Amino acid sequence: MKEIINLMIQEAGFITFLRTIAIILLVIYGLKFIAKYLLPIVLKKAVNKAQERAQQRNSGFSGAEQDVKVGETIIDKKPQANRNNQSKDVGDYVDYEEVD
């Protein structure tokens, strides 16, 4: 029984130490490779997607600006009837009392 346990326990030796150092170096250089080559590609795609979304959101605003001639002023206001209807739909005032 003791022999089986001894076979299962790996003793620290020079080969095991070198294997551990090799794994650490592979991880470090692997992370450097990812940071140098793959990360810029991923970030570039993310920036392009964000830029496309921003352009889609702002596309509605640019259409009104293109129709305006130089020196012309346009003022957009809501009709007075719509403003009154919105304020009436707010709800009822509820009186409350503080409880200590």
C-alpha positions as CSV (number, residue, x, y, z in Angstrom):
1,M,0.0,0.0,0.0
2,K,2.8,2.4,0.8
3,E,4.4,1.7,-2.6
4,I,1.2,2.8,-4.4
5,I,1.0,6.0,-2.4
6,N,4.7,6.7,-3.1
7,L,4.1,6.2,-6.8
8,M,1.1,8.6,-6.8
9,I,3.1,11.4,-5.1
10,Q,5.5,13.1,-7.5
11,E,8.7,14.3,-5.9
12,A,10.0,17.7,-6.7
13,G,12.9,17.3,-9.0
14,F,14.9,19.2,-11.6
15,I,12.7,18.0,-14.5
16,T,9.5,19.1,-12.7
17,F,11.1,22.4,-12.0
18,L,12.0,22.9,-15.6
19,R,8.5,21.9,-16.8
20,T,7.0,24.5,-14.4
21,I,9.3,27.2,-15.7
22,A,8.5,26.2,-19.3
23,I,4.7,26.5,-18.6
24,I,5.1,29.9,-17.0
25,L,7.1,31.2,-19.9
26,L,4.6,29.8,-22.4
27,V,1.8,31.6,-20.6
28,I,3.7,34.9,-20.5
29,Y,4.6,34.8,-24.1
30,G,1.1,33.6,-25.0
31,L,-0.4,36.6,-23.3
32,K,2.1,38.9,-25.1
33,F,1.1,37.4,-28.4
34,I,-2.6,37.9,-27.7
35,A,-2.0,41.5,-26.5
36,K,0.2,42.3,-29.5
37,Y,-1.7,40.7,-32.4
38,L,-5.2,39.6,-31.4
39,L,-6.3,42.3,-29.0
40,P,-5.9,45.2,-31.6
41,I,-8.1,43.3,-34.0
42,V,-10.8,42.7,-31.5
43,L,-10.7,46.3,-30.3
44,K,-10.9,47.6,-33.8
45,K,-14.0,45.6,-34.5
46,A,-15.6,46.8,-31.3
47,V,-14.8,50.4,-32.1
48,N,-16.3,50.0,-35.6
49,K,-19.5,48.5,-34.2
50,A,-19.8,51.4,-31.7
51,Q,-19.2,53.9,-34.5
52,E,-21.9,52.3,-36.7
53,R,-24.4,52.4,-33.8
54,A,-23.6,56.0,-33.2
55,Q,-24.1,56.9,-36.9
56,Q,-27.4,55.0,-36.9
57,R,-28.7,56.9,-33.9
58,N,-27.7,60.3,-35.3
59,S,-28.9,59.6,-38.8
60,G,-32.4,61.0,-37.9
61,F,-31.0,64.3,-36.8
62,S,-28.8,64.9,-39.8
63,G,-31.8,64.8,-42.3
64,A,-33.4,68.0,-40.8
65,E,-30.1,69.9,-40.9
66,Q,-29.5,69.2,-44.6
67,D,-32.9,70.8,-45.7
68,V,-32.0,74.1,-44.0
69,K,-30.5,76.8,-46.2
70,V,-27.6,79.0,-44.9
71,G,-28.9,81.9,-42.8
72,E,-32.4,80.4,-42.4
73,T,-33.8,79.8,-38.9
74,I,-36.2,77.1,-38.0
75,I,-37.9,76.8,-34.6
76,D,-39.6,73.5,-33.7
77,K,-42.3,73.8,-31.0
78,K,-44.9,71.4,-29.8
79,P,-48.5,72.6,-30.2
80,Q,-50.0,74.0,-27.0
81,A,-52.8,71.4,-27.1
82,N,-50.4,68.5,-26.7
83,R,-48.7,70.2,-23.7
84,N,-51.9,70.5,-21.8
85,N,-52.9,66.9,-22.4
86,Q,-49.6,65.7,-21.1
87,S,-49.8,67.6,-17.9
88,K,-53.4,66.3,-17.2
89,D,-52.3,62.7,-17.6
90,V,-49.7,62.9,-14.9
91,G,-52.0,61.5,-12.2
92,D,-53.7,62.5,-8.9
93,Y,-51.9,64.1,-6.0
94,V,-51.8,61.9,-3.0
95,D,-51.3,63.5,0.4
96,Y,-49.1,61.5,2.8
97,E,-48.1,61.7,6.4
98,E,-44.7,60.9,7.7
99,V,-44.5,58.1,10.3
100,D,-41.6,58.2,12.7
